[in-house]
Amino acid sequence: MIKGYLLIKLVPGLESSALSQIRAIPGVTDLNLVFGGWDAIATAESKSLFELSRIIISEVRSVQGVQDTSTLVQGEL
């Protein structure tokens, strides 16, 4: 299982709607509002890196109100 942590910047005024839409995306397992350089952190899980990329690019980034994302892919030692 591939796990990614998505750092998300939201458009002011569209936060609530965007967060609701992101929570409904299959593969997104957790979503938290945060304060600082980013507005939210989501956790997404998939069976492959290709599928994780699809979730981020086709689903999360297409939500109205998502301004920017940065993804951290979980690694193991």
Backbone as JSON Lines, residues from 0, in Angstrom:
{"i":0,"aa":"M","n":[0.85,-1.17,0.0],"ca":[0.0,0.0,0.0],"c":[0.9,1.24,0.0]}
{"i":1,"aa":"I","n":[0.6,2.18,-0.87],"ca":[1.33,3.45,-0.97],"c":[0.54,4.5,-0.22]}
{"i":2,"aa":"K","n":[1.22,5.24,0.64],"ca":[0.56,6.3,1.4],"c":[1.22,7.63,1.07]}
{"i":3,"aa":"G","n":[0.4,8.64,0.82],"ca":[0.9,9.98,0.54],"c":[0.27,10.99,1.47]}
{"i":4,"aa":"Y","n":[1.05,11.98,1.84],"ca":[0.56,13.09,2.65],"c":[0.5,14.31,1.73]}
{"i":5,"aa":"L","n":[-0.7,14.86,1.57],"ca":[-0.92,15.95,0.64],"c":[-1.04,17.26,1.41]}
{"i":6,"aa":"L","n":[-0.11,18.17,1.16],"ca":[-0.17,19.5,1.73],"c":[-0.98,20.35,0.76]}
{"i":7,"aa":"I","n":[-2.02,21.02,1.26],"ca":[-2.97,21.68,0.38],"c":[-3.14,23.15,0.77]}
{"i":8,"aa":"K","n":[-3.03,24.04,-0.23],"ca":[-3.36,25.46,-0.05],"c":[-4.74,25.67,-0.66]}
{"i":9,"aa":"L","n":[-5.59,26.39,0.08],"ca":[-6.96,26.62,-0.36],"c":[-7.2,28.08,-0.68]}
{"i":10,"aa":"V","n":[-8.17,28.34,-1.55],"ca":[-8.56,29.7,-1.9],"c":[-9.41,30.26,-0.75]}
{"i":11,"aa":"P","n":[-9.06,31.43,-0.23],"ca":[-9.86,32.0,0.86],"c":[-11.34,32.14,0.46]}
{"i":12,"aa":"G","n":[-12.2,31.73,1.37],"ca":[-13.64,31.78,1.13],"c":[-14.21,30.49,0.59]}
{"i":13,"aa":"L","n":[-13.36,29.61,0.06],"ca":[-13.84,28.34,-0.5],"c":[-13.38,27.14,0.33]}
{"i":14,"aa":"E","n":[-12.83,27.4,1.51],"ca":[-12.27,26.32,2.33],"c":[-13.29,25.24,2.66]}
{"i":15,"aa":"S","n":[-14.43,25.62,3.17],"ca":[-15.42,24.64,3.64],"c":[-15.88,23.73,2.52]}
{"i":16,"aa":"S","n":[-16.21,24.31,1.38],"ca":[-16.66,23.53,0.24],"c":[-15.57,22.6,-0.27]}
{"i":17,"aa":"A","n":[-14.35,23.13,-0.37],"ca":[-13.23,22.32,-0.86],"c":[-12.94,21.16,0.07]}
{"i":18,"aa":"L","n":[-12.94,21.4,1.37],"ca":[-12.67,20.33,2.33],"c":[-13.72,19.24,2.25]}
{"i":19,"aa":"S","n":[-14.98,19.61,2.09],"ca":[-16.06,18.62,1.96],"c":[-15.86,17.75,0.72]}
{"i":20,"aa":"Q","n":[-15.48,18.38,-0.39],"ca":[-15.27,17.64,-1.63],"c":[-14.05,16.71,-1.53]}
{"i":21,"aa":"I","n":[-12.98,17.18,-0.89],"ca":[-11.78,16.36,-0.75],"c":[-12.06,15.15,0.13]}
{"i":22,"aa":"R","n":[-12.82,15.35,1.22],"ca":[-13.16,14.23,2.12],"c":[-13.91,13.12,1.39]}
{"i":23,"aa":"A","n":[-14.67,13.48,0.36],"ca":[-15.5,12.51,-0.37],"c":[-14.73,11.74,-1.44]}
{"i":24,"aa":"I","n":[-13.48,12.09,-1.69],"ca":[-12.69,11.43,-2.74],"c":[-12.27,10.04,-2.28]}
{"i":25,"aa":"P","n":[-12.59,9.0,-3.05],"ca":[-12.12,7.66,-2.7],"c":[-10.6,7.61,-2.66]}
{"i":26,"aa":"G","n":[-10.05,7.03,-1.61],"ca":[-8.61,6.97,-1.42],"c":[-8.11,7.97,-0.4]}
{"i":27,"aa":"V","n":[-8.86,9.04,-0.18],"ca":[-8.49,10.01,0.87],"c":[-8.99,9.45,2.19]}
{"i":28,"aa":"T","n":[-8.05,9.13,3.09],"ca":[-8.41,8.46,4.34],"c":[-8.47,9.4,5.53]}
{"i":29,"aa":"D","n":[-7.89,10.59,5.41],"ca":[-7.9,11.53,6.52],"c":[-7.68,12.93,5.95]}
{"i":30,"aa":"L","n":[-8.27,13.93,6.61],"ca":[-8.11,15.31,6.18],"c":[-8.21,16.21,7.4]}
{"i":31,"aa":"N","n":[-7.22,17.08,7.57],"ca":[-7.18,17.98,8.72],"c":[-6.88,19.4,8.28]}
{"i":32,"aa":"L","n":[-7.6,20.35,8.83],"ca":[-7.34,21.77,8.64],"c":[-6.16,22.12,9.53]}
{"i":33,"aa":"V","n":[-5.2,22.85,8.99],"ca":[-4.02,23.26,9.75],"c":[-3.76,24.74,9.53]}
{"i":34,"aa":"F","n":[-2.91,25.31,10.36],"ca":[-2.54,26.72,10.23],"c":[-1.05,26.81,9.99]}
{"i":35,"aa":"G","n":[-0.65,27.74,9.14],"ca":[0.76,27.89,8.79],"c":[0.89,28.1,7.3]}
{"i":36,"aa":"G","n":[1.92,27.53,6.71],"ca":[2.17,27.69,5.28],"c":[1.17,26.95,4.41]}
{"i":37,"aa":"W","n":[0.5,25.96,4.97],"ca":[-0.5,25.17,4.25],"c":[-1.82,25.26,5.01]}
{"i":38,"aa":"D","n":[-2.92,25.01,4.33],"ca":[-4.25,25.12,4.95],"c":[-4.82,23.78,5.39]}
{"i":39,"aa":"A","n":[-4.39,22.71,4.75],"ca":[-4.91,21.38,5.09],"c":[-3.86,20.32,4.78]}
{"i":40,"aa":"I","n":[-3.97,19.2,5.49],"ca":[-3.13,18.03,5.21],"c":[-4.07,16.85,5.05]}
{"i":41,"aa":"A","n":[-3.97,16.19,3.9],"ca":[-4.78,14.99,3.64],"c":[-3.86,13.78,3.57]}
{"i":42,"aa":"T","n":[-4.39,12.64,3.94],"ca":[-3.69,11.38,3.77],"c":[-4.44,10.59,2.71]}
{"i":43,"aa":"A","n":[-3.71,10.08,1.74],"ca":[-4.32,9.26,0.69],"c":[-3.57,7.94,0.59]}
{"i":44,"aa":"E","n":[-4.31,6.88,0.34],"ca":[-3.71,5.56,0.2],"c":[-4.18,4.93,-1.11]}
{"i":45,"aa":"S","n":[-3.27,4.17,-1.73],"ca":[-3.6,3.48,-2.97],"c":[-2.71,2.25,-3.1]}
{"i":46,"aa":"K","n":[-3.03,1.42,-4.08],"ca":[-2.26,0.19,-4.29],"c":[-0.98,0.43,-5.06]}
{"i":47,"aa":"S","n":[-0.9,1.58,-5.78],"ca":[0.29,1.85,-6.58],"c":[0.57,3.35,-6.62]}
{"i":48,"aa":"L","n":[1.79,3.7,-6.98],"ca":[2.16,5.1,-7.13],"c":[1.36,5.73,-8.26]}
{"i":49,"aa":"F","n":[1.1,4.97,-9.31],"ca":[0.29,5.47,-10.43],"c":[-1.1,5.86,-9.94]}
{"i":50,"aa":"E","n":[-1.72,5.01,-9.14],"ca":[-3.07,5.3,-8.61],"c":[-3.04,6.5,-7.67]}
{"i":51,"aa":"L","n":[-2.01,6.62,-6.85],"ca":[-1.88,7.78,-5.97],"c":[-1.77,9.06,-6.8]}
{"i":52,"aa":"S","n":[-1.0,9.01,-7.87],"ca":[-0.87,10.17,-8.77],"c":[-2.21,10.55,-9.36]}
{"i":53,"aa":"R","n":[-3.0,9.55,-9.75],"ca":[-4.32,9.82,-10.32],"c":[-5.23,10.5,-9.3]}
{"i":54,"aa":"I","n":[-5.2,10.03,-8.06],"ca":[-6.02,10.65,-7.01],"c":[-5.65,12.12,-6.85]}
{"i":55,"aa":"I","n":[-4.37,12.39,-6.81],"ca":[-3.91,13.77,-6.59],"c":[-4.22,14.66,-7.79]}
{"i":56,"aa":"I","n":[-3.82,14.22,-8.97],"ca":[-3.95,15.06,-10.16],"c":[-5.39,15.17,-10.64]}
{"i":57,"aa":"S","n":[-6.08,14.04,-10.77],"ca":[-7.43,14.04,-11.34],"c":[-8.51,14.41,-10.35]}
{"i":58,"aa":"E","n":[-8.28,14.13,-9.08],"ca":[-9.34,14.34,-8.09],"c":[-9.08,15.57,-7.21]}
{"i":59,"aa":"V","n":[-8.02,15.52,-6.42],"ca":[-7.78,16.6,-5.45],"c":[-7.53,17.93,-6.15]}
{"i":60,"aa":"R","n":[-6.66,17.96,-7.12],"ca":[-6.31,19.23,-7.79],"c":[-7.46,19.8,-8.62]}
{"i":61,"aa":"S","n":[-8.45,18.97,-8.93],"ca":[-9.58,19.47,-9.72],"c":[-10.69,20.06,-8.85]}
{"i":62,"aa":"V","n":[-10.57,19.97,-7.54],"ca":[-11.57,20.52,-6.63],"c":[-11.5,22.05,-6.68]}
{"i":63,"aa":"Q","n":[-12.65,22.68,-6.88],"ca":[-12.69,24.14,-6.87],"c":[-12.33,24.64,-5.48]}
{"i":64,"aa":"G","n":[-11.35,25.5,-5.39],"ca":[-10.89,26.0,-4.11],"c":[-9.51,25.5,-3.74]}
{"i":65,"aa":"V","n":[-9.01,24.48,-4.45],"ca":[-7.65,24.01,-4.22],"c":[-6.72,24.86,-5.08]}
{"i":66,"aa":"Q","n":[-5.82,25.56,-4.4],"ca":[-4.92,26.48,-5.09],"c":[-3.58,25.83,-5.42]}
{"i":67,"aa":"D","n":[-3.07,24.99,-4.51],"ca":[-1.75,24.39,-4.7],"c":[-1.66,23.13,-3.85]}
{"i":68,"aa":"T","n":[-0.82,22.19,-4.27],"ca":[-0.58,20.98,-3.47],"c":[0.9,20.63,-3.52]}
{"i":69,"aa":"S","n":[1.32,19.91,-2.51],"ca":[2.64,19.31,-2.48],"c":[2.45,17.95,-1.82]}
{"i":70,"aa":"T","n":[3.05,16.91,-2.38],"ca":[2.83,15.56,-1.88],"c":[4.1,14.96,-1.32]}
{"i":71,"aa":"L","n":[3.97,14.36,-0.17],"ca":[5.06,13.62,0.47],"c":[4.66,12.17,0.46]}
{"i":72,"aa":"V","n":[5.47,11.32,-0.18],"ca":[5.18,9.9,-0.26],"c":[5.9,9.19,0.88]}
{"i":73,"aa":"Q","n":[5.15,8.37,1.62],"ca":[5.73,7.66,2.75],"c":[6.79,6.67,2.27]}
{"i":74,"aa":"G","n":[7.89,6.63,2.98],"ca":[8.96,5.69,2.66],"c":[9.22,4.76,3.84]}
{"i":75,"aa":"E","n":[9.99,3.73,3.59],"ca":[10.35,2.79,4.64],"c":[11.84,2.52,4.59]}
{"i":76,"aa":"L","n":[12.43,2.29,5.74],"ca":[13.85,1.98,5.83],"c":[14.04,0.52,6.16]}
